[in-house]
Amino acid sequence: MSDPDEGMAADGTIRTGARRDRVPAIFEPILTDAIAFLSQPGIPDGASLHVYGSVANGTARPGASDVDLLSIGLPDAPDLGHRLSARYADRCRGVEIATATTADLAGDHDEVYGFRVFLRHYCVHLAGPDQSAGLPAFPADARAARGFNGDIARFLGRWRQELNACPSATDLGIRIARKTLLAVAGLVSVNDRTWTTSRAYAARRWGQIEPGLAVCLTQLHSWAEREQQPVPSQVRDALSDDGIAATIVRRFATLIGLWPDH
């Protein structure tokens, strides 16, 4: 489910519903076990843990939602995610732990800026040093949208390389849909002077702005939500020069801009 509190605040900054007190009680044991891992011998003192996504904003559905965690400076994070996924299979679809380092917050280029925006507005601190402390509220603008998805052209190149070798067109199609629709959400945000990361709203709204893309955007959304299973021919079409992924890359480059070297 989309975060109902996400949008643009009165001062033009990003607003979300991510808060510690929004975490549903059923997921608290998972977070408690993840936090306890940080106190084990051998874990660096500077390691930290955050929760984001539907659990952080209170819209998670028990048994159907993932528990999304962000670790900074935490070794063996993927292994911890696998163990927690098995332990709490009755409560969530899986525990996914993204990894980062403090170096990922250094500098001022687009990728770092996007990470800061994400950490400040979408992540809830759980344990360890709070890397979001002191970060300001960020404007809901083109720079934030570029920080989040200015790498969309890089992804398009990788997807095309994967296409012939990919063992599962379904998996590739889902990844294409999810990332492309996030870029579409950036287009909607900048075009409408609002802020959203909702794939459903992005597909619907950009389909209104560009009716010629509506069918393709609806198809992407059905892939992202696993309502339809993409087949190889559909994935090839999506990645062609005239396909929906390349079309969105061009729109993004014109309206928002891409990360340097593209």
CYANA upper distance limits for C-alpha pairs under 8 A (distance plus 0.5 A):
  1 MET  CA     54 SER  CA      7.61
  1 MET  CA     59 THR  CA      6.57
  1 MET  CA     60 ALA  CA      7.79
  2 SER  CA     54 SER  CA      8.24
  2 SER  CA     59 THR  CA      7.95
  2 SER  CA    198 SER  CA      6.26
  3 ASP  CA     16 THR  CA      7.53
  3 ASP  CA     17 GLY  CA      6.92
  3 ASP  CA     54 SER  CA      7.82
  3 ASP  CA     57 ASN  CA      6.91
  3 ASP  CA     59 THR  CA      7.35
  3 ASP  CA    198 SER  CA      8.34
  4 PRO  CA     17 GLY  CA      7.82
  5 ASP  CA     15 ARG  CA      7.37
  5 ASP  CA     16 THR  CA      5.69
  5 ASP  CA     17 GLY  CA      5.45
  6 GLU  CA     14 ILE  CA      8.04
  6 GLU  CA     15 ARG  CA      5.74
  6 GLU  CA     16 THR  CA      4.56
  6 GLU  CA     17 GLY  CA      6.73
  6 GLU  CA    195 TRP  CA      7.72
  6 GLU  CA    196 THR  CA      6.94
  7 GLY  CA     14 ILE  CA      6.63
  7 GLY  CA     15 ARG  CA      5.64
  7 GLY  CA     16 THR  CA      7.04
  7 GLY  CA    194 THR  CA      6.85
  7 GLY  CA    195 TRP  CA      5.19
  7 GLY  CA    196 THR  CA      6.36
  8 MET  CA     12 GLY  CA      6.13
  8 MET  CA     13 THR  CA      6.14
  8 MET  CA     14 ILE  CA      5.46
  8 MET  CA     15 ARG  CA      5.96
  8 MET  CA    140 ALA  CA      6.77
  8 MET  CA    194 THR  CA      6.13
  8 MET  CA    195 TRP  CA      5.94
  9 ALA  CA     13 THR  CA      5.82
  9 ALA  CA     14 ILE  CA      6.57
  9 ALA  CA     15 ARG  CA      6.10
 12 GLY  CA    139 PRO  CA      6.19
 12 GLY  CA    140 ALA  CA      6.53
 13 THR  CA    137 ALA  CA      6.52
 13 THR  CA    138 PHE  CA      5.78
 13 THR  CA    139 PRO  CA      4.49
 13 THR  CA    140 ALA  CA      5.51
 14 ILE  CA    121 HIS  CA      7.59
 14 ILE  CA    137 ALA  CA      7.33
 14 ILE  CA    138 PHE  CA      6.52
 14 ILE  CA    139 PRO  CA      6.37
 14 ILE  CA    140 ALA  CA      5.45
 14 ILE  CA    195 TRP  CA      7.25
 15 ARG  CA    121 HIS  CA      7.54
 16 THR  CA     57 ASN  CA      8.20
 16 THR  CA    121 HIS  CA      6.82
 16 THR  CA    122 TYR  CA      7.32
 17 GLY  CA     22 ARG  CA      8.38
 17 GLY  CA     56 ALA  CA      8.27
 17 GLY  CA     57 ASN  CA      5.41
 17 GLY  CA     58 GLY  CA      8.31
 18 ALA  CA     22 ARG  CA      7.51
 18 ALA  CA     52 TYR  CA      7.71
 18 ALA  CA     53 GLY  CA      8.39
 18 ALA  CA     56 ALA  CA      5.41
 18 ALA  CA     57 ASN  CA      4.61
 18 ALA  CA     58 GLY  CA      8.08
 18 ALA  CA    121 HIS  CA      7.63
 18 ALA  CA    122 TYR  CA      6.27
 18 ALA  CA    123 CYS  CA      7.16
 18 ALA  CA    124 VAL  CA      6.96
 19 ARG  CA     23 VAL  CA      7.81
 19 ARG  CA     56 ALA  CA      6.53
 19 ARG  CA     57 ASN  CA      6.66
 19 ARG  CA    124 VAL  CA      6.54
 20 ARG  CA     56 ALA  CA      7.21
 20 ARG  CA    124 VAL  CA      6.60
 20 ARG  CA    125 HIS  CA      8.27
 22 ARG  CA     55 VAL  CA      8.17
 22 ARG  CA     56 ALA  CA      6.80
 22 ARG  CA     57 ASN  CA      6.12
 22 ARG  CA     58 GLY  CA      5.20
 23 VAL  CA     27 PHE  CA      7.61
 23 VAL  CA     28 GLU  CA      7.82
 23 VAL  CA     55 VAL  CA      5.95
 23 VAL  CA     56 ALA  CA      5.92
 23 VAL  CA     57 ASN  CA      7.18
 23 VAL  CA     58 GLY  CA      5.70
 24 PRO  CA     28 GLU  CA      7.56
 24 PRO  CA     55 VAL  CA      7.34
 24 PRO  CA     58 GLY  CA      6.48
 24 PRO  CA     60 ALA  CA      8.06
 26 ILE  CA     62 PRO  CA      7.81
 26 ILE  CA     91 ARG  CA      7.78
 27 PHE  CA     31 LEU  CA      7.20
 27 PHE  CA     55 VAL  CA      8.10
 27 PHE  CA     62 PRO  CA      8.48
 27 PHE  CA     67 VAL  CA      8.47
 27 PHE  CA     91 ARG  CA      7.70
 28 GLU  CA     32 THR  CA      6.58
 29 PRO  CA     33 ASP  CA      6.70
 30 ILE  CA     34 ALA  CA      6.76
 30 ILE  CA     84 LEU  CA      7.54
 30 ILE  CA     88 TYR  CA      7.69
 31 LEU  CA     35 ILE  CA      6.53
 31 LEU  CA    126 LEU  CA      8.41
 32 THR  CA     36 ALA  CA      6.66
 33 ASP  CA     37 PHE  CA      7.00
 33 ASP  CA     84 LEU  CA      8.46
 34 ALA  CA     38 LEU  CA      7.81
 34 ALA  CA     80 LEU  CA      8.20
 34 ALA  CA     84 LEU  CA      8.32
 35 ILE  CA     39 SER  CA      8.03
 35 ILE  CA     49 LEU  CA      7.73
 35 ILE  CA    126 LEU  CA      7.48
 35 ILE  CA    127 ALA  CA      6.64
 36 ALA  CA     40 GLN  CA      7.69
 38 LEU  CA     43 ILE  CA      6.53
 38 LEU  CA     47 ALA  CA      7.63
 38 LEU  CA     48 SER  CA      8.14
 38 LEU  CA     74 LEU  CA      8.45
 38 LEU  CA    127 ALA  CA      8.26
 38 LEU  CA    128 GLY  CA      8.25
 39 SER  CA     43 ILE  CA      7.42
 43 ILE  CA     47 ALA  CA      7.57
 43 ILE  CA     74 LEU  CA      7.48
 43 ILE  CA     75 PRO  CA      7.71
 44 PRO  CA     73 GLY  CA      7.86
 44 PRO  CA     74 LEU  CA      7.67
 45 ASP  CA    128 GLY  CA      8.09
 46 GLY  CA     73 GLY  CA      7.25
 46 GLY  CA    128 GLY  CA      6.93
 46 GLY  CA    129 PRO  CA      6.73
 47 ALA  CA     71 SER  CA      7.79
 47 ALA  CA     72 ILE  CA      6.15
 47 ALA  CA     73 GLY  CA      5.16
 47 ALA  CA     74 LEU  CA      5.61
 47 ALA  CA    128 GLY  CA      6.24
 47 ALA  CA    129 PRO  CA      7.55
 48 SER  CA     71 SER  CA      6.27
 48 SER  CA     72 ILE  CA      5.73
 48 SER  CA     73 GLY  CA      7.25
 48 SER  CA     74 LEU  CA      7.40
 48 SER  CA    126 LEU  CA      8.08
 48 SER  CA    127 ALA  CA      5.93
 48 SER  CA    128 GLY  CA      4.56
 48 SER  CA    129 PRO  CA      6.16
 48 SER  CA    130 ASP  CA      7.52
 49 LEU  CA     69 LEU  CA      7.45
 49 LEU  CA     70 LEU  CA      6.27
 49 LEU  CA     71 SER  CA      5.12
 49 LEU  CA     72 ILE  CA      6.94
 49 LEU  CA    125 HIS  CA      6.92
 49 LEU  CA    126 LEU  CA      5.98
 49 LEU  CA    127 ALA  CA      5.76
 49 LEU  CA    128 GLY  CA      6.96
 50 HIS  CA     69 LEU  CA      6.10
 50 HIS  CA     70 LEU  CA      5.53
 50 HIS  CA     71 SER  CA      6.92
 50 HIS  CA    123 CYS  CA      6.34
 50 HIS  CA    124 VAL  CA      5.75
 50 HIS  CA    125 HIS  CA      4.95
 50 HIS  CA    126 LEU  CA      5.59
 50 HIS  CA    127 ALA  CA      7.63
 51 VAL  CA     55 VAL  CA      7.78
 51 VAL  CA     56 ALA  CA      6.40
 51 VAL  CA     67 VAL  CA      8.14
 51 VAL  CA     68 ASP  CA      6.36
 51 VAL  CA     69 LEU  CA      4.88
 51 VAL  CA     70 LEU  CA      6.57
 51 VAL  CA    123 CYS  CA      6.07
 51 VAL  CA    124 VAL  CA      5.72
 51 VAL  CA    125 HIS  CA      7.17
 51 VAL  CA    126 LEU  CA      7.45
 52 TYR  CA     56 ALA  CA      5.32
 52 TYR  CA     57 ASN  CA      8.02
 52 TYR  CA     67 VAL  CA      8.44
 52 TYR  CA     68 ASP  CA      6.09
 52 TYR  CA     69 LEU  CA      6.56
 52 TYR  CA     70 LEU  CA      7.83
 52 TYR  CA    122 TYR  CA      6.26
 52 TYR  CA    123 CYS  CA      5.08
 52 TYR  CA    124 VAL  CA      6.70
 53 GLY  CA     57 ASN  CA      7.06
 53 GLY  CA     67 VAL  CA      8.08
 53 GLY  CA     68 ASP  CA      6.55
 53 GLY  CA    122 TYR  CA      7.61
 53 GLY  CA    123 CYS  CA      8.24
 54 SER  CA     58 GLY  CA      6.32
 54 SER  CA     59 THR  CA      5.41
 54 SER  CA     60 ALA  CA      5.09
 54 SER  CA     65 SER  CA      7.97
 54 SER  CA     66 ASP  CA      8.43
 54 SER  CA     67 VAL  CA      8.24
 55 VAL  CA     59 THR  CA      6.80
 55 VAL  CA     60 ALA  CA      5.48
 55 VAL  CA     66 ASP  CA      8.46
 55 VAL  CA     67 VAL  CA      6.74
 55 VAL  CA     68 ASP  CA      7.93
 56 ALA  CA    122 TYR  CA      8.26
 56 ALA  CA    123 CYS  CA      7.59
 56 ALA  CA    124 VAL  CA      6.91
 60 ALA  CA     64 ALA  CA      8.33
 60 ALA  CA     65 SER  CA      6.03
 60 ALA  CA     66 ASP  CA      8.28
 61 ARG  CA     65 SER  CA      5.77
 61 ARG  CA     92 CYS  CA      8.43
 62 PRO  CA     91 ARG  CA      5.86
 62 PRO  CA     92 CYS  CA      6.24
 63 GLY  CA     89 ALA  CA      7.97
 63 GLY  CA     90 ASP  CA      6.47
 63 GLY  CA     91 ARG  CA      5.05
 63 GLY  CA     92 CYS  CA      4.66
 63 GLY  CA     93 ARG  CA      6.23
 64 ALA  CA     91 ARG  CA      8.38
 64 ALA  CA     92 CYS  CA      6.19
 64 ALA  CA     93 ARG  CA      5.77
 65 SER  CA     92 CYS  CA      5.94
 65 SER  CA     93 ARG  CA      5.91
 65 SER  CA     94 GLY  CA      8.01
 66 ASP  CA     92 CYS  CA      6.08
 66 ASP  CA     93 ARG  CA      5.54
 66 ASP  CA     94 GLY  CA      5.45
 66 ASP  CA     95 VAL  CA      6.29
 66 ASP  CA     96 GLU  CA      7.49
 67 VAL  CA     92 CYS  CA      7.25
 67 VAL  CA     93 ARG  CA      8.27
 67 VAL  CA     94 GLY  CA      6.80
 67 VAL  CA     95 VAL  CA      5.23
 67 VAL  CA     96 GLU  CA      6.72
 68 ASP  CA     95 VAL  CA      6.57
 68 ASP  CA     96 GLU  CA      5.53
 68 ASP  CA     97 ILE  CA      6.55
 68 ASP  CA     98 ALA  CA      8.15
 69 LEU  CA     95 VAL  CA      7.94
 69 LEU  CA     96 GLU  CA      6.61
 69 LEU  CA     97 ILE  CA      5.11
 69 LEU  CA     98 ALA  CA      6.67
 70 LEU  CA     97 ILE  CA      5.98
 70 LEU  CA     98 ALA  CA      5.24
 70 LEU  CA     99 THR  CA      6.46
 70 LEU  CA    100 ALA  CA      7.96
 70 LEU  CA    123 CYS  CA      8.38
 71 SER  CA     77 ALA  CA      7.52
 71 SER  CA     97 ILE  CA      7.09
 71 SER  CA     98 ALA  CA      6.58
 71 SER  CA     99 THR  CA      5.48
 71 SER  CA    100 ALA  CA      6.64
 72 ILE  CA     99 THR  CA      6.49
 72 ILE  CA    100 ALA  CA      5.19
 72 ILE  CA    101 THR  CA      5.36
 72 ILE  CA    102 THR  CA      7.04
 73 GLY  CA     99 THR  CA      8.00
 73 GLY  CA    100 ALA  CA      6.81
 73 GLY  CA    101 THR  CA      5.34
 73 GLY  CA    102 THR  CA      7.32
 74 LEU  CA     99 THR  CA      7.86
 76 ASP  CA     80 LEU  CA      6.88
 77 ALA  CA     81 GLY  CA      6.78
 77 ALA  CA     97 ILE  CA      6.66
 77 ALA  CA     98 ALA  CA      8.17
 77 ALA  CA     99 THR  CA      7.42
 78 PRO  CA     82 HIS  CA      6.87
 78 PRO  CA     96 GLU  CA      7.99
 78 PRO  CA     97 ILE  CA      6.52
 78 PRO  CA     98 ALA  CA      8.25
 79 ASP  CA     83 ARG  CA      6.87
 80 LEU  CA     84 LEU  CA      6.67
 80 LEU  CA     97 ILE  CA      8.46
 81 GLY  CA     85 SER  CA      6.49
 81 GLY  CA     94 GLY  CA      8.42
 81 GLY  CA     95 VAL  CA      5.69
 81 GLY  CA     96 GLU  CA      6.06
 81 GLY  CA     97 ILE  CA      6.24
 82 HIS  CA     86 ALA  CA      6.86
 82 HIS  CA     95 VAL  CA      7.50
 82 HIS  CA     96 GLU  CA      8.42
 83 ARG  CA     87 ARG  CA      6.69
 84 LEU  CA     88 TYR  CA      6.46
 84 LEU  CA     94 GLY  CA      8.29
 84 LEU  CA     95 VAL  CA      6.69
 85 SER  CA     89 ALA  CA      6.16
 85 SER  CA     92 CYS  CA      8.09
 85 SER  CA     93 ARG  CA      8.00
 85 SER  CA     94 GLY  CA      5.17
 85 SER  CA     95 VAL  CA      5.44
 86 ALA  CA     94 GLY  CA      8.32
 88 TYR  CA     92 CYS  CA      6.95
 88 TYR  CA     94 GLY  CA      8.28
 89 ALA  CA     93 ARG  CA      6.86
 89 ALA  CA     94 GLY  CA      7.21
100 ALA  CA    104 ASP  CA      6.96
101 THR  CA    105 LEU  CA      8.14
102 THR  CA    106 ALA  CA      7.68
104 ASP  CA    112 VAL  CA      6.68
104 ASP  CA    115 PHE  CA      8.13
105 LEU  CA    112 VAL  CA      6.00
105 LEU  CA    113 TYR  CA      8.40
105 LEU  CA    115 PHE  CA      7.50
105 LEU  CA    116 ARG  CA      7.22
106 ALA  CA    112 VAL  CA      7.23
107 GLY  CA    112 VAL  CA      6.97
108 ASP  CA    112 VAL  CA      6.48
108 ASP  CA    113 TYR  CA      6.58
109 HIS  CA    113 TYR  CA      6.69
110 ASP  CA    114 GLY  CA      6.57
110 ASP  CA    143 ARG  CA      8.04
110 ASP  CA    146 ARG  CA      7.25
110 ASP  CA    147 GLY  CA      5.19
110 ASP  CA    150 GLY  CA      8.13
110 ASP  CA    259 TRP  CA      6.96
111 GLU  CA    115 PHE  CA      6.77
111 GLU  CA    147 GLY  CA      5.80
111 GLU  CA    148 PHE  CA      7.86
111 GLU  CA    259 TRP  CA      8.29
112 VAL  CA    116 ARG  CA      6.75
112 VAL  CA    147 GLY  CA      7.88
113 TYR  CA    117 VAL  CA      6.78
113 TYR  CA    144 ALA  CA      7.74
113 TYR  CA    147 GLY  CA      6.21
114 GLY  CA    118 PHE  CA      6.63
114 GLY  CA    144 ALA  CA      6.46
114 GLY  CA    145 ALA  CA      8.27
114 GLY  CA    146 ARG  CA      7.90
114 GLY  CA    147 GLY  CA      4.24
114 GLY  CA    148 PHE  CA      5.46
115 PHE  CA    119 LEU  CA      6.53
115 PHE  CA    147 GLY  CA      7.81
115 PHE  CA    148 PHE  CA      8.02
116 ARG  CA    120 ARG  CA      6.47
116 ARG  CA    132 SER  CA      8.02
116 ARG  CA    135 LEU  CA      8.05
117 VAL  CA    121 HIS  CA      6.50
117 VAL  CA    122 TYR  CA      8.30
117 VAL  CA    138 PHE  CA      6.83
117 VAL  CA    144 ALA  CA      7.39
118 PHE  CA    122 TYR  CA      5.70
118 PHE  CA    123 CYS  CA      7.19
118 PHE  CA    148 PHE  CA      8.45
119 LEU  CA    123 CYS  CA      5.54
119 LEU  CA    124 VAL  CA      8.47
119 LEU  CA    131 GLN  CA      8.32
119 LEU  CA    132 SER  CA      6.41
120 ARG  CA    132 SER  CA      5.82
120 ARG  CA    135 LEU  CA      6.84
120 ARG  CA    136 PRO  CA      8.04
120 ARG  CA    137 ALA  CA      7.63
121 HIS  CA    137 ALA  CA      8.04
125 HIS  CA    130 ASP  CA      6.71
125 HIS  CA    132 SER  CA      8.41
138 PHE  CA    144 ALA  CA      8.16
139 PRO  CA    144 ALA  CA      7.65
140 ALA  CA    144 ALA  CA      6.83
140 ALA  CA    145 ALA  CA      8.29
140 ALA  CA    189 SER  CA      8.33
140 ALA  CA    193 ARG  CA      8.46
140 ALA  CA    194 THR  CA      7.42
140 ALA  CA    195 TRP  CA      6.33
141 ASP  CA    145 ALA  CA      6.91
141 ASP  CA    189 SER  CA      8.04
141 ASP  CA    190 VAL  CA      6.75
141 ASP  CA    193 ARG  CA      8.03
141 ASP  CA    195 TRP  CA      8.33
142 ALA  CA    146 ARG  CA      6.44
142 ALA  CA    186 GLY  CA      8.25
142 ALA  CA    190 VAL  CA      6.38
142 ALA  CA    256 ILE  CA      6.12
143 ARG  CA    147 GLY  CA      6.49
143 ARG  CA    256 ILE  CA      8.11
144 ALA  CA    148 PHE  CA      6.78
145 ALA  CA    149 ASN  CA      6.70
145 ALA  CA    150 GLY  CA      7.86
145 ALA  CA    183 ALA  CA      8.40
145 ALA  CA    186 GLY  CA      5.51
145 ALA  CA    187 LEU  CA      8.35
145 ALA  CA    189 SER  CA      8.21
145 ALA  CA    190 VAL  CA      8.15
145 ALA  CA    256 ILE  CA      7.82
146 ARG  CA    150 GLY  CA      4.86
146 ARG  CA    151 ASP  CA      8.47
146 ARG  CA    186 GLY  CA      8.13
146 ARG  CA    256 ILE  CA      6.72
146 ARG  CA    257 GLY  CA      6.99
146 ARG  CA    258 LEU  CA      7.04
146 ARG  CA    259 TRP  CA      7.78
147 GLY  CA    259 TRP  CA      8.48
149 ASN  CA    182 LEU  CA      7.60
149 ASN  CA    183 ALA  CA      5.99
149 ASN  CA    186 GLY  CA      7.92
149 ASN  CA    258 LEU  CA      8.46
150 GLY  CA    183 ALA  CA      8.46
150 GLY  CA    252 PHE  CA      8.26
150 GLY  CA    256 ILE  CA      8.48
150 GLY  CA    257 GLY  CA      7.09
150 GLY  CA    258 LEU  CA      4.81
150 GLY  CA    259 TRP  CA      5.46
151 ASP  CA    155 PHE  CA      7.01
151 ASP  CA    258 LEU  CA      6.82
151 ASP  CA    259 TRP  CA      6.29
152 ILE  CA    156 LEU  CA      6.78
152 ILE  CA    179 LYS  CA      7.98
152 ILE  CA    180 THR  CA      7.71
152 ILE  CA    183 ALA  CA      7.53
152 ILE  CA    249 VAL  CA      6.82
152 ILE  CA    258 LEU  CA      8.04
153 ALA  CA    157 GLY  CA      6.94
153 ALA  CA    246 ALA  CA      8.45
153 ALA  CA    249 VAL  CA      6.35
153 ALA  CA    258 LEU  CA      7.88
153 ALA  CA    262 HIS  CA      7.72
154 ARG  CA    158 ARG  CA      6.94
154 ARG  CA    262 HIS  CA      8.43
155 PHE  CA    159 TRP  CA      6.55
156 LEU  CA    160 ARG  CA      6.76
156 LEU  CA    239 LEU  CA      7.82
156 LEU  CA    245 ALA  CA      7.52
156 LEU  CA    246 ALA  CA      7.64
157 GLY  CA    161 GLN  CA      6.88
158 ARG  CA    162 GLU  CA      6.69
159 TRP  CA    163 LEU  CA      6.53
159 TRP  CA    172 LEU  CA      7.91
159 TRP  CA    176 ILE  CA      7.97
159 TRP  CA    239 LEU  CA      8.12
160 ARG  CA    164 ASN  CA      8.34
160 ARG  CA    239 LEU  CA      7.09
161 GLN  CA    165 ALA  CA      8.14
162 GLU  CA    166 CYS  CA      5.72
163 LEU  CA    169 ALA  CA      8.21
163 LEU  CA    172 LEU  CA      8.24
163 LEU  CA    236 ARG  CA      7.89
166 CYS  CA    172 LEU  CA      7.74
168 SER  CA    172 LEU  CA      7.00
169 ALA  CA    173 GLY  CA      6.37
169 ALA  CA    230 PRO  CA      7.14
169 ALA  CA    231 VAL  CA      6.49
169 ALA  CA    232 PRO  CA      5.81
169 ALA  CA    235 VAL  CA      7.34
170 THR  CA    174 ILE  CA      6.71
170 THR  CA    229 GLN  CA      6.48
170 THR  CA    230 PRO  CA      5.70
170 THR  CA    231 VAL  CA      6.97
170 THR  CA    232 PRO  CA      8.33
171 ASP  CA    175 ARG  CA      6.89
172 LEU  CA    176 ILE  CA      6.64
172 LEU  CA    235 VAL  CA      8.22
173 GLY  CA    177 ALA  CA      6.59
173 GLY  CA    223 TRP  CA      7.26
173 GLY  CA    230 PRO  CA      6.34
173 GLY  CA    235 VAL  CA      6.28
174 ILE  CA    178 ARG  CA      6.65
174 ILE  CA    220 LEU  CA      8.42
174 ILE  CA    223 TRP  CA      5.83
174 ILE  CA    224 ALA  CA      5.63
174 ILE  CA    226 ARG  CA      7.98
174 ILE  CA    230 PRO  CA      8.16
175 ARG  CA    179 LYS  CA      6.71
175 ARG  CA    224 ALA  CA      7.93
176 ILE  CA    180 THR  CA      6.36
176 ILE  CA    220 LEU  CA      8.50
176 ILE  CA    245 ALA  CA      8.03
177 ALA  CA    181 LEU  CA      6.46
177 ALA  CA    220 LEU  CA      5.31
177 ALA  CA    221 HIS  CA      7.05
177 ALA  CA    223 TRP  CA      6.71
177 ALA  CA    224 ALA  CA      5.80
178 ARG  CA    182 LEU  CA      6.87
178 ARG  CA    199 ARG  CA      7.98
178 ARG  CA    220 LEU  CA      8.19
178 ARG  CA    221 HIS  CA      8.21
178 ARG  CA    224 ALA  CA      5.76
179 LYS  CA    183 ALA  CA      6.97
180 THR  CA    184 VAL  CA      6.80
180 THR  CA    245 ALA  CA      6.75
180 THR  CA    248 ILE  CA      7.64
181 LEU  CA    185 ALA  CA      6.65
181 LEU  CA    199 ARG  CA      5.83
181 LEU  CA    202 ALA  CA      7.16
181 LEU  CA    203 ALA  CA      7.20
181 LEU  CA    217 LEU  CA      8.31
181 LEU  CA    220 LEU  CA      7.93
181 LEU  CA    221 HIS  CA      7.97
182 LEU  CA    186 GLY  CA      7.04
182 LEU  CA    197 THR  CA      6.53
182 LEU  CA    198 SER  CA      7.86
182 LEU  CA    199 ARG  CA      6.55
182 LEU  CA    202 ALA  CA      8.22
183 ALA  CA    187 LEU  CA      6.99
183 ALA  CA    248 ILE  CA      7.93
183 ALA  CA    252 PHE  CA      7.73
184 VAL  CA    188 VAL  CA      6.75
184 VAL  CA    199 ARG  CA      8.23
184 VAL  CA    202 ALA  CA      6.27
184 VAL  CA    203 ALA  CA      7.57
184 VAL  CA    206 TRP  CA      7.66
184 VAL  CA    248 ILE  CA      7.43
184 VAL  CA    252 PHE  CA      8.43
185 ALA  CA    189 SER  CA      6.57
185 ALA  CA    196 THR  CA      6.39
185 ALA  CA    197 THR  CA      5.75
185 ALA  CA    198 SER  CA      6.95
185 ALA  CA    199 ARG  CA      6.94
185 ALA  CA    201 TYR  CA      8.18
185 ALA  CA    202 ALA  CA      5.18
185 ALA  CA    203 ALA  CA      8.27
186 GLY  CA    190 VAL  CA      6.75
186 GLY  CA    195 TRP  CA      8.19
186 GLY  CA    196 THR  CA      7.69
186 GLY  CA    197 THR  CA      7.63
187 LEU  CA    191 ASN  CA      6.43
187 LEU  CA    206 TRP  CA      8.44
187 LEU  CA    251 ARG  CA      8.27
187 LEU  CA    252 PHE  CA      7.03
187 LEU  CA    255 LEU  CA      7.68
187 LEU  CA    256 ILE  CA      7.89
188 VAL  CA    192 ASP  CA      6.26
188 VAL  CA    193 ARG  CA      8.39
188 VAL  CA    194 THR  CA      8.09
188 VAL  CA    195 TRP  CA      8.31
188 VAL  CA    196 THR  CA      8.10
188 VAL  CA    202 ALA  CA      6.78
188 VAL  CA    205 ARG  CA      7.55
188 VAL  CA    206 TRP  CA      6.95
189 SER  CA    193 ARG  CA      6.03
189 SER  CA    194 THR  CA      5.18
189 SER  CA    195 TRP  CA      5.09
189 SER  CA    196 THR  CA      6.43
190 VAL  CA    194 THR  CA      7.12
190 VAL  CA    195 TRP  CA      8.07
190 VAL  CA    255 LEU  CA      8.32
190 VAL  CA    256 ILE  CA      8.11
196 THR  CA    202 ALA  CA      8.21
197 THR  CA    202 ALA  CA      8.03
198 SER  CA    202 ALA  CA      6.48
199 ARG  CA    203 ALA  CA      6.56
199 ARG  CA    221 HIS  CA      7.45
200 ALA  CA    204 ARG  CA      6.83
200 ALA  CA    221 HIS  CA      7.05
201 TYR  CA    205 ARG  CA      6.37
202 ALA  CA    206 TRP  CA      6.39
203 ALA  CA    207 GLY  CA      6.50
203 ALA  CA    214 ALA  CA      7.87
203 ALA  CA    217 LEU  CA      5.74
203 ALA  CA    218 THR  CA      6.74
203 ALA  CA    221 HIS  CA      7.29
204 ARG  CA    208 GLN  CA      7.05
204 ARG  CA    214 ALA  CA      7.84
204 ARG  CA    217 LEU  CA      8.14
204 ARG  CA    218 THR  CA      7.89
205 ARG  CA    209 ILE  CA      6.95
206 TRP  CA    210 GLU  CA      6.36
206 TRP  CA    211 PRO  CA      8.24
206 TRP  CA    213 LEU  CA      8.33
206 TRP  CA    214 ALA  CA      7.82
207 GLY  CA    211 PRO  CA      5.41
207 GLY  CA    212 GLY  CA      7.81
207 GLY  CA    213 LEU  CA      6.24
207 GLY  CA    214 ALA  CA      4.50
207 GLY  CA    215 VAL  CA      8.22
207 GLY  CA    217 LEU  CA      7.30
208 GLN  CA    214 ALA  CA      7.62
210 GLU  CA    214 ALA  CA      7.37
213 LEU  CA    217 LEU  CA      6.60
213 LEU  CA    244 ILE  CA      7.97
214 ALA  CA    218 THR  CA      6.59
215 VAL  CA    219 GLN  CA      6.73
216 CYS  CA    220 LEU  CA      6.75
216 CYS  CA    244 ILE  CA      6.93
217 LEU  CA    221 HIS  CA      6.75
217 LEU  CA    244 ILE  CA      8.06
218 THR  CA    222 SER  CA      6.80
219 GLN  CA    223 TRP  CA      6.90
220 LEU  CA    224 ALA  CA      6.64
221 HIS  CA    225 GLU  CA      6.63
222 SER  CA    226 ARG  CA      6.46
222 SER  CA    227 GLU  CA      5.41
222 SER  CA    228 GLN  CA      5.90
223 TRP  CA    227 GLU  CA      6.59
223 TRP  CA    228 GLN  CA      5.89
223 TRP  CA    229 GLN  CA      6.65
223 TRP  CA    230 PRO  CA      6.97
230 PRO  CA    234 GLN  CA      6.71
230 PRO  CA    235 VAL  CA      7.09
231 VAL  CA    235 VAL  CA      6.90
232 PRO  CA    236 ARG  CA      6.67
233 SER  CA    237 ASP  CA      6.72
234 GLN  CA    238 ALA  CA      6.70
235 VAL  CA    239 LEU  CA      6.85
236 ARG  CA    240 SER  CA      6.65
237 ASP  CA    242 ASP  CA      8.47
237 ASP  CA    243 GLY  CA      6.06
237 ASP  CA    244 ILE  CA      8.49
238 ALA  CA    242 ASP  CA      8.49
238 ALA  CA    243 GLY  CA      4.90
238 ALA  CA    244 ILE  CA      5.68
238 ALA  CA    245 ALA  CA      6.24
238 ALA  CA    246 ALA  CA      8.25
239 LEU  CA    243 GLY  CA      5.93
239 LEU  CA    244 ILE  CA      7.56
239 LEU  CA    245 ALA  CA      6.27
239 LEU  CA    246 ALA  CA      6.95
240 SER  CA    245 ALA  CA      8.41
240 SER  CA    246 ALA  CA      7.46
241 ASP  CA    246 ALA  CA      6.32
241 ASP  CA    247 THR  CA      8.16
242 ASP  CA    246 ALA  CA      7.00
242 ASP  CA    247 THR  CA      6.93
243 GLY  CA    247 THR  CA      6.62
244 ILE  CA    248 ILE  CA      6.62
245 ALA  CA    249 VAL  CA      6.83
246 ALA  CA    250 ARG  CA      6.84
247 THR  CA    251 ARG  CA      6.84
248 ILE  CA    252 PHE  CA      6.46
249 VAL  CA    253 ALA  CA      6.58
250 ARG  CA    254 THR  CA      6.79
251 ARG  CA    255 LEU  CA      6.57
252 PHE  CA    256 ILE  CA      5.81
252 PHE  CA    257 GLY  CA      6.49
252 PHE  CA    258 LEU  CA      7.65
253 ALA  CA    257 GLY  CA      4.65
253 ALA  CA    258 LEU  CA      5.90
258 LEU  CA    262 HIS  CA      7.00
